[in-house]
């Protein structure tokens, strides 16, 4: 046993010198990867213990919890032209864009869906408060499932011709929050570049959280910019509602980006790495 523990430490150090510190990370923003085993091994080696996965329905079923990793299953919708953005695999086997709400409720009851997300309304070219979303919000509210909504910008080559940057504004969610006051929501990518709008809606609605995926990837957002964004959230008093996510970026860099923020206390880091997510997901 000792030898195994020793080897495990070496592997951890090989990935990141920060890996030893955090060992309860909750990654709220993850998608399927054709090299699933490598993906999961890297997550575990860097201290991730819980993941919220959303990908095509068929790939989703291949992600299973084991003794060192808890898997929470999402439900992507709506799927532009029936496809998952970027990977362009069919969301559902029959090619539909919107799953039947009755079927969704059945999956929720059978514990095959633990959260609604990634909500792709923006990639579909509609508002997050479009009434077409209401049946799903209604199910989420009824079963107390968190809803993760893509907000802000998108990377290149997503393959969704109707994508609209302006539909990524977090303030669009106001109507929904008025109609579903108990809905638990998180704004994926913290709405950036609509950062002020994200902060505004979070301050007004205690049920609204945000994930910092992509922002914590220094290959996409420079470290200095990430630091400025995080400082703004902390100064706005939102440290209890920021959540770690990697969005399939290099996990050791994503963890390191947060660890490097010198203005965060270790208690604040714990909130961001897992405590806030555990509260939102009702642990
Ligand atoms: Zn996203």
Boltz pocket constraint, residues with backbone or C-beta under 6 A from the ligand:
constraints:
  - pocket:
      binder: B
      contacts: [[A, 118], [A, 150], [A, 151], [A, 188], [A, 189]]
      max_distance: 6.0
